[in-house]
C-alpha cells in the first residue's frame, strides 16, 4: 500500500513514512494511491470498536513496518466509546466527545501519538510535532503526546479566538509540550506551520512533523467511527445514512469520504460550515478563493482556507465531480443559537455550537432517509455560550474537570514561525 502527494511531485511512500513526514516533500498532502475496499461481510465478526479499527486499518498499512503492531496501537488508542444518540427512529447524533479532551480529535490524535512513538522506538529517532489549532486539535494533541518518548510538541493557537476552556486544555501541559498564543487568526497559525515545513534547513534540524489532520495518521482513524455509525444505522433502519458533518479544516469530512470510498455503507455526505463560506462559495461559483477566517460561535470551524480541501480536490478532480459529490451549507451564529435552544426544548439534548450547525442543516433539508449528525465536542467546553441559551448549567465530564484544575503555561508570539524556534 502506497501513498502519493496531492501535488504529484513527491515520491510515493508507505504509511509510516507519510505519518512521520506529515507533509510530502513537495508541500502536498498524502492520499492513498488506490483505495482498499472492505466488504461488510468481512466485518461480521467484529465485536468492539478496537476490533473494527484493526480490521479496517489493516489494509491501509499493507507491507508497512507498523502492520505487525496495529492491534496494539488500536487497543492503546481507542479506549473510549463513540455511541449513537437517537432523537427518534431515524435521526441520530454520533457522540465523538467521550475521549480525554472531550472532542472528536482524540480518536486521531491518540492513534497518531501511539504510532509515532512506536516508529521512533523502532528507528531510534526523535521528532518535533508542530501543530496549529482553531480550538480542539491542540488540546487533543497535547493530551495524546504528553510525555511520549522521543517527541516534543509545539502548539500554535490564535490569541483570544478560542473558548476559555479550550485555551485551558491547550496550555495546561509541561514537560515535552509547549503552547504558543499567536497574535493572529487560525489561518496565520496554519501558514506558520506550512512555512516552517517548507524551510528545509529548519525542518531537517528539528525533525519536524505534523499532528494536524493534514497528517495521514490523524485522518485514517477518523474513518473508523464513520464506518461504525453507518453500520449501526444500517442494522437499525435497513438503510444507508446521510452523514452530516460540522466542517472547518475538512479533515473529519475527508475521513468520511474515504470511508465511503473504501466500502462503508454511507449514502449522502453533507458539510455544515459556519460563516466561513469558502466551500459553499466554491460550489456556487466554481472558483476556489482562499480568504481570511471570520470569528463565529463555532470557533473551531473558523477556517478560511481548509487544508484538507486538497484531498477532496484529489478525490474529485474536477468541478463537476466535486459538485456532484459534495454539498455544503453555511449556518449563521443566530441559527446556531436558535438550534441549540430548539434541540434542548424538543429533546432535552445539549449541543455544542459546532454540532448545532449540523443539526440546523438537518432541519433545513429534512429527508425520509436516516441521518447522523457528528457531535464534535462536549457542550461543557462552550459553557459561556450554551448555558445562557438553554437556561441551565451543563455538567462537566470528569476528564474535562481534571484538565480545568491544572496550572497553565503559554508563550505569546507574533505570526512568525522563526520566533518559536529561536
C-alpha atoms as one frame of an Amber mdcrd trajectory, in Angstrom:
protein
   0.000   0.000   0.000   1.480   3.310  -1.116   0.570   6.955  -0.619   1.151
   9.802  -3.074   1.156  13.583  -2.738  -1.825  15.687  -3.793   0.661  17.868
  -5.678   2.014  14.867  -7.574   5.694  15.836  -7.324   6.883  13.694  -4.398
   7.901  10.007  -4.322   5.235   7.579  -3.187   5.730   6.263   0.348   4.412
   3.682   2.808   2.020   4.693   5.600   4.756   5.005   8.248   6.822   7.347
   6.105   3.771   9.514   5.438   2.956   9.619   9.155   6.452  10.683  10.205
   6.779  13.282   7.443   3.359  14.881   7.914   3.538  16.848   4.666   5.011
  15.428   1.483   8.316  16.959   0.377   6.536  18.911  -2.373   4.194  20.515
   0.189   1.258  18.284  -0.722  -0.876  16.032   1.461  -0.623  12.267   1.332
  -3.524  10.322  -0.170  -3.812   6.601  -0.999  -2.515   5.569  -4.401  -5.695
   3.490  -4.551  -8.418   2.858  -2.008  -8.510  -0.555  -0.321 -12.027  -1.984
  -0.279 -13.525  -3.730   2.750 -16.648  -5.868   2.437 -19.302  -5.678   5.139
 -19.305  -9.476   5.184 -15.697  -9.452   6.380 -16.662  -7.295   9.367 -19.433
  -9.567  10.618 -17.401 -10.987  13.497 -16.066  -7.710  14.933 -17.393  -7.161
  18.436 -15.775  -3.878  19.545 -14.529  -0.531  18.271 -10.947  -1.754  18.682
 -11.559  -4.864  16.576 -13.378  -2.837  13.927 -10.497  -0.341  13.793  -7.956
  -3.126  13.410  -9.862  -4.824  10.579 -10.460  -1.570   8.705  -6.972  -0.099
   9.112  -5.069  -3.315   8.341  -5.108  -2.960   4.512  -4.075   0.705   4.767
  -0.831  -0.498   6.422  -0.181  -3.348   3.979   3.557  -4.228   3.938   4.243
  -1.415   6.392   6.599  -1.585   9.369   3.669  -0.795  11.684   1.335  -3.509
  10.437   2.501  -6.164  12.975   1.798  -3.687  15.807  -1.560  -2.437  14.551
  -3.645  -4.441  17.033  -1.632  -2.993  19.933  -1.902   0.562  18.587  -5.683
   0.289  18.230  -6.061  -1.146  21.727  -3.937   1.672  23.157  -5.648   4.495
  21.258  -9.340   3.624  21.294 -10.201   3.272  24.973 -13.462   5.256  24.901
 -16.781   4.823  23.046 -18.422   6.576  20.092 -22.124   5.949  20.772 -25.107
   6.969  18.687 -27.752   9.021  20.481 -31.134   8.628  18.763 -33.546  11.585
  18.736 -36.151   9.364  17.086 -36.270   6.279  14.866 -34.225   7.809  12.034
 -32.327  10.870  13.318 -29.258  10.297  15.458 -26.181  12.058  16.808 -22.745
  10.427  16.779 -21.176  11.402  20.092 -17.464  11.849  19.458 -16.716  13.660
  22.721 -16.104  10.845  25.186 -12.298  10.899  24.889  -9.799  12.527  27.276
 -10.253  16.074  25.900 -13.983  15.760  25.088 -13.626  16.273  21.326 -13.533
  14.095  18.218  -9.869  14.944  17.692  -8.984  12.445  20.463  -9.514   9.495
  18.108  -6.936  10.605  15.552  -4.510  12.225  17.978  -4.185   9.175  20.249
  -3.660   6.780  17.353  -1.096   9.104  15.776   0.805   9.509  19.051   0.950
   5.762  19.640   2.062   5.140  16.047   4.758   7.807  16.111   6.185   6.687
  19.436   6.391   3.094  18.184   8.061   4.179  14.937  10.618   6.346  16.722
  11.380   3.476  19.094  11.957   1.164  16.150  14.116   3.672  14.278  15.984
   5.292  17.185  14.949   8.825  16.167  13.425  11.945  17.745  10.749  14.269
  16.390   9.252  17.731  16.885   5.485  17.996  16.379   4.332  21.404  15.130
   0.574  21.893  15.146  -1.845  24.760  14.514  -5.233  24.636  16.197  -8.512
  26.526  15.966  -9.603  25.067  19.285  -9.879  21.326  19.830  -6.948  19.861
  17.884  -4.309  21.368  20.154  -5.827  20.014  23.357  -6.221  16.548  21.875
  -2.650  16.530  20.535  -1.217  17.810  23.815  -3.047  15.124  25.781  -2.146
  12.347  23.345   1.552  13.238  23.077   2.164  14.310  26.676   5.340  12.630
  27.977   5.638  10.400  24.920   9.218   9.262  24.381  11.348  10.881  21.655
   8.749  13.601  20.863   8.463  17.318  21.647   5.314  19.286  20.789   4.758
  22.938  19.832   1.104  24.066  19.659   0.058  27.327  17.968  -3.373  28.842
  18.604  -4.914  32.248  17.731  -4.946  34.605  20.691  -8.422  35.447  22.028
 -10.096  33.257  19.385 -10.675  30.032  21.330 -13.033  29.457  24.234 -11.700
  29.808  27.793 -11.965  26.090  28.432 -10.367  25.272  25.088  -7.416  27.520
  25.984  -7.137  25.797  29.362  -6.823  22.467  27.573  -4.186  23.878  25.220
  -1.992  25.398  27.901  -2.198  23.072  30.941   0.842  20.985  29.976   4.558
  20.957  30.720   7.468  18.604  30.043   7.538  17.950  26.269   4.546  20.175
  25.350   4.643  23.975  24.871   1.725  26.191  23.794   2.127  29.447  21.838
  -0.527  32.170  21.663  -0.216  33.740  18.202  -1.179  37.356  17.531  -3.389
  36.492  14.550  -6.012  34.110  13.191  -6.024  30.349  12.825  -5.059  30.840
   9.191  -1.951  32.713  10.390  -1.115  29.768  12.657  -1.606  27.380   9.763
   0.625  29.486   7.497   3.336  29.450  10.170   3.251  25.648  10.266   3.404
  25.332   6.479   6.221  27.883   6.251   8.239  26.003   8.882   7.836  22.761
   6.950   8.919  24.420   3.713  12.034  25.841   5.445  14.119  22.745   4.731
  17.062  23.741   6.934  14.848  24.286   9.965  12.623  21.277   9.234  15.632
  18.961   8.994  17.335  20.412  12.074  14.273  19.890  14.280  12.920  16.778
  12.511   9.529  18.439  12.059   6.276  16.568  11.650   2.629  17.497  11.971
  -0.279  16.280  14.094  -2.959  18.286  12.314  -5.429  16.435  10.134  -3.004
  17.066   7.271  -1.153  14.083   8.794  -2.303  10.748   7.410  -2.120   9.185
  10.882  -4.752  11.635  12.149  -7.081  11.137   9.224  -7.180   7.345   8.954
  -8.699   6.739  12.427 -11.469   9.234  11.619 -12.765   6.779   9.038 -13.495
   4.224  11.750 -16.338   5.972  13.531 -17.911   6.837  10.174 -17.898   3.114
   9.378 -19.194   2.210  12.835 -22.080   4.668  12.755 -23.055   3.739   9.200
 -23.153   0.039  10.067 -25.241   0.673  13.205 -27.764   2.792  11.297 -27.954
   0.203   8.514 -28.691  -2.507  11.083 -31.216  -0.321  12.918 -33.106   1.050
   9.904 -32.163  -1.141   6.950 -30.970   1.960   5.055 -27.692   3.734   4.437
 -27.497   7.012   6.386 -26.729  10.539   5.320 -23.740  11.805   7.298 -23.913
  15.475   8.333 -20.532  16.828   9.397 -19.656  20.168  11.035 -16.660  21.184
   8.930 -13.739  23.550   9.426 -10.421  22.225   8.189 -12.357  19.405   6.411
 -10.371  16.542   7.974 -13.442  14.927   9.550 -15.335  15.285   6.278 -12.463
  13.863   4.266 -12.233  10.864   6.590 -15.911  10.138   5.951 -15.474  10.406
   2.168 -12.537   7.997   2.438 -14.680   5.613   4.491 -17.353   5.674   1.796
 -14.741   5.181  -0.946 -13.428   2.096   0.875 -16.827   0.442   1.212 -18.688
   1.975   4.187 -22.491   1.849   3.752 -22.895   5.619   3.584 -25.473   7.393
   1.420 -25.000  11.140   1.108 -22.438  13.290   2.899 -23.306  16.885   3.770
 -20.979  19.524   5.189 -22.216  22.126   7.656 -19.956  25.178   7.822 -20.301
  28.397   9.779 -19.992  31.911   8.316 -16.664  30.877   6.752 -18.169  30.112
   3.334 -15.114  29.114   1.291 -16.502  25.718   0.269 -20.080  26.955  -0.157
 -18.913  29.746  -2.457 -16.778  27.329  -4.470 -19.823  25.137  -5.028 -21.842
  28.212  -6.073 -19.240  29.849  -8.332 -16.837  27.124  -9.457 -13.828  29.190
  -8.382 -11.930  28.372  -5.199 -10.917  31.542  -3.352  -8.887  31.498  -0.147
  -9.875  34.143   2.353  -9.268  35.274   5.914 -11.299  33.481   8.540 -14.297
  35.058  10.264 -14.871  34.735  14.016 -18.019  32.778  14.940 -19.576  30.963
  17.897 -18.367  27.686  16.342 -14.766  28.833  16.641 -13.064  25.502  15.894
 -14.600  25.768  12.415 -13.299  29.295  11.776 -11.148  28.365   8.782 -10.919
  30.426   5.597  -8.587  28.103   3.711  -9.173  24.495   4.825  -6.053  22.353
   4.389  -7.843  19.105   3.600  -9.668  20.622   0.649  -6.614  19.405  -1.307
  -7.601  15.829  -0.517 -11.176  16.385  -1.651  -9.938  18.017  -4.858  -7.747
  14.966  -5.420 -10.699  12.643  -4.774 -12.981  14.640  -7.086 -10.543  16.088
  -9.631 -12.860  18.491 -11.490 -15.603  20.912 -10.507 -18.487  18.848 -11.875
 -17.371  15.729  -9.990 -16.841  17.768  -6.817 -20.248  19.442  -7.020 -21.954
  16.125  -7.665 -20.405  14.519  -4.566 -20.068  17.416  -2.112 -22.770  19.637
  -0.649 -22.244  22.341   1.951 -24.442  24.821   3.777 -23.390  27.901   5.746
 -25.002  28.328   9.174 -25.068  31.710  10.920 -24.439  32.422  14.600 -28.135
  33.263  15.058 -29.083  29.912  13.570 -26.605  28.193  15.885 -28.217  29.802
  18.933 -31.741  29.017  17.765 -30.823  25.393  17.025 -29.234  24.846  20.437
 -32.431  26.182  22.015 -34.769  24.140  19.759 -32.977  20.824  20.283 -32.845
  21.392  24.037 -36.561  22.163  24.203 -37.559  19.336  21.855 -35.263  16.536
  23.026 -33.649  17.803  26.249 -30.337  17.230  24.482 -27.486  19.736  24.688
 -25.435  20.689  21.635 -22.115  22.471  21.338 -22.103  25.334  18.776 -20.343
  23.179  16.170 -22.770  20.279  16.441 -25.587  22.828  16.173 -24.503  23.674
  12.621 -25.094  20.042  11.660 -28.484  19.910  13.399 -29.535  23.107  11.620
 -28.563  21.621   8.253 -30.648  18.532   9.049 -33.584  20.787   9.912 -33.219
  22.804   6.705 -33.188  19.736   4.464 -35.484  17.125   6.023 -35.421  13.670
   4.481 -37.107  10.320   4.887 -33.661   8.720   4.908 -31.868   8.199   8.243
 -29.252  10.794   9.105 -26.344  11.102  11.520 -25.043  14.435  12.805 -21.480
  14.362  14.130 -21.309  15.764  17.669 -17.750  17.018  17.556 -17.251  18.339
  21.100 -18.853  18.215  24.528 -21.046  21.287  25.146 -19.354  21.872  28.526
 -16.344  23.197  26.591 -18.573  26.097  25.489 -20.494  26.738  28.697 -20.393
  30.537  28.345 -22.225  30.249  25.009 -24.584  27.344  25.617 -25.750  27.777
  29.216 -27.430  31.190  28.673 -29.253  29.768  25.635 -30.714  26.722  27.389
 -31.101  28.396  30.776 -29.417  25.520  32.547 -25.960  24.546  33.730 -24.010
  21.838  31.894 -22.472  19.001  33.868 -18.709  18.921  33.313 -17.430  15.484
  32.297 -14.730  14.107  34.628 -11.942  14.214  32.048 -12.592  17.892  31.334
 -12.861  18.719  35.021  -9.407  17.240  35.639  -7.829  19.451  32.952  -9.555
  22.612  34.216  -7.790  22.256  37.567  -4.273  22.170  36.090  -1.784  25.073
  36.036  -1.250  26.700  32.632   1.801  27.880  30.700   1.766  29.838  27.423
   4.188  31.951  25.353   2.827  34.909  23.350   4.370  35.267  19.872   3.876
  37.227  16.629   2.765  35.317  13.460   6.371  34.403  12.525   7.348  30.712
  12.701  11.020  31.521  13.271  10.272  33.016  16.712   9.213  29.699  18.220
  12.496  28.076  17.204  14.785  30.932  18.322
